[in-house]
Amino acid sequence: RRFEEVQRRSAEEVAKVVNWDVNLYKPPELLTFDGLVTSIKALEALDRTGLAPPSVRYAIGRARLRMGRSDLALADFDDAIRRAPTASWILDRARLRWELLLREAVAKNRPRADELQAVLLADFREAKRLGLADPWERDFVEAHLLLLEGESQSRRERAADLITKLTEQKGKPAEEAWKLLGDIALLSKAHLRAVDAYTRALKIRQSYVQAQCALAITYLGMTNDAPTPDVRRALDESLKAATRAAEMNPAYAETYHI
């Protein structure tokens, strides 16, 4: 009876975390995390019983990720995946690691970027091997593999073509595809294209803090080769974008690296 009760309550609390995602498309000022805080406490108590399924630890990580605590979320995802390797969970961990890789690549921290690229490539390959039911997600993974398995311009162009098609599919997270298109442009130093892609992503999800941070990083990257007046404008835009990201989610640590 105790086991059945823990299983039932676990399913209820995991569903609450998954269903919270409808809030992602609200304006940032209407976004509240109280429900996630409550769910994390309940899920951690269930996990301590030793009777809860691995989905409980995954849900804790997912809730923390939504709240901006990427550092804690990564450890939760690692724990859940060790217990039960699941393609969709591995994909979520890969999405998180991609953001870390992007930051290190832009900062030209090559040793750390290479380290992250290796584990990220393993994640996407494992998600593909285990199989994803959603064709959109399969193509999303394929696009990342094109980017990670080689650094040629042709591979980036093929990935961009594939992702562009993903932006056009109704009922799918087009903002994630636009964000990835922006990332490709940023890595290629095509800053104006990156700004356009991130702006499109933010029009769909106004509280998309990762895209907002990437926008700030893009404006900062414009300062490298720009004439002096343009440098000042780019710095101003970068500061505005970073400030906006901090307002969206003060707990999102990546904002403060910019």
CORKA-V517384 format. One record per pair of residues at least 4 apart in sequence whose ideal C-beta (glycine too) atoms are under 7 Angstrom apart, sorted by sequence separation. I is the first residue (numbers start at 0). J is the second residue. If there is no record, write none. Layout:
i: <I I>
j: <J J>
//
This chain:
i: <0 1 2 3 4 5 6 7 8 9 10 11 12 13 14 15 25 32 33 34 35 36 37 38 39 40 41 42 43 51 53 54 55 56 57 58 59 60 61 62 68 69 71 72 73 74 75 76 77 78 79 80 85 86 87 88 89 90 91 92 93 96 97 98 99 100 101 102 108 109 110 111 112 113 115 116 117 118 119 120 121 122 123 124 125 133 134 135 136 137 138 139 140 141 142 143 144 152 153 154 155 156 157 158 159 161 162 173 174 175 176 177 178 179 180 181 182 183 189 190 191 192 193 194 195 196 197 198 200 201 207 208 209 210 211 212 213 214 215 216 217 221 225 228 229 230 231 232 233 234 235 236 237 238 239 240 241 242 243 245 25 46 63 64 84 103 126 131 149 184 225 45 131 165 201 166 200 244 22 63 64 80 103 104 146 184 185 222 225 46 63 79 80 103 131 145 146 184 201 245 45 46 166 200 201 244 165 166 222 60 63 76 80 100 103 145 146 181 184 221 222 42 127 145 197 241 126 162 19 60 76 100 181 218 19 42 43 59 60 76 99 100 142 180 181 197 241 42 123 162 163 197 162 218 219 15 16 56 57 60 73 96 100 142 177 178 181 218 39 123 141 142 194 197 237 123 159 16 56 57 73 96 97 177 178 215 218 15 39 56 72 96 138 177 194 38 39 123 159 193 158 215 12 53 56 69 93 96 139 174 214 215 35 120 138 190 119 120 155 185 12 53 93 174 181 211 215 12 35 53 61 92 93 135 173 174 190 35 57 64 116 178 182 185 190 155 178 181 185 188 211 212 12 89 93 135 174 211 32 178 185 9 89 90 135 208 211 8 89 142 146 219 208 5 86 208 13 90 206 212 216 9 13 16 212 215 5 9 86 208 86 87 5 9 13 16 84 86 212 5 6 9 12 16 19 90 2 1 90 105 101 104 98 105 101 105 67 102 102 98 30 27 26 27 24 23 25 67 68 70 23 67 69 66 67 69 27 27>
j: <4 5 6 7 8 9 10 11 12 13 14 15 16 17 18 19 29 36 37 38 39 40 41 42 43 44 45 46 47 55 57 58 59 60 61 62 63 64 65 66 72 73 75 76 77 78 79 80 81 82 83 84 89 90 91 92 93 94 95 96 97 100 101 102 103 104 105 106 112 113 114 115 116 117 119 120 121 122 123 124 125 126 127 128 129 137 138 139 140 141 142 143 144 145 146 147 148 156 157 158 159 160 161 162 163 165 166 177 178 179 180 181 182 183 184 185 186 187 193 194 195 196 197 198 199 200 201 202 204 205 211 212 213 214 215 216 217 218 219 220 221 225 229 232 233 234 235 236 237 238 239 240 241 242 243 244 245 246 247 249 30 51 68 69 89 108 131 136 154 189 230 51 137 171 207 173 207 251 30 71 72 88 111 112 154 192 193 230 233 55 72 88 89 112 140 154 155 193 210 254 55 56 176 210 211 254 176 177 233 72 75 88 92 112 115 157 158 193 196 233 234 55 140 158 210 254 140 176 34 75 91 115 196 233 35 58 59 75 76 92 115 116 158 196 197 213 257 59 140 179 180 214 180 236 237 34 35 75 76 79 92 115 119 161 196 197 200 237 59 143 161 162 214 217 257 144 180 38 78 79 95 118 119 199 200 237 240 38 62 79 95 119 161 200 217 62 63 147 183 217 183 240 38 79 82 95 119 122 165 200 240 241 62 147 165 217 147 148 183 213 41 82 122 203 210 240 244 42 65 83 91 122 123 165 203 204 220 66 88 95 147 209 213 216 221 187 210 213 217 220 243 244 45 122 126 168 207 244 66 213 220 45 125 126 171 244 247 45 126 179 183 257 247 45 126 248 54 131 247 253 257 51 55 58 254 257 48 52 129 251 130 131 50 54 58 61 129 131 257 51 52 55 58 62 65 136 50 50 140 185 182 186 209 216 213 220 208 253 256 253 206 205 205 206 204 204 206 248 250 252 206 250 252 250 251 253 246 247>
//
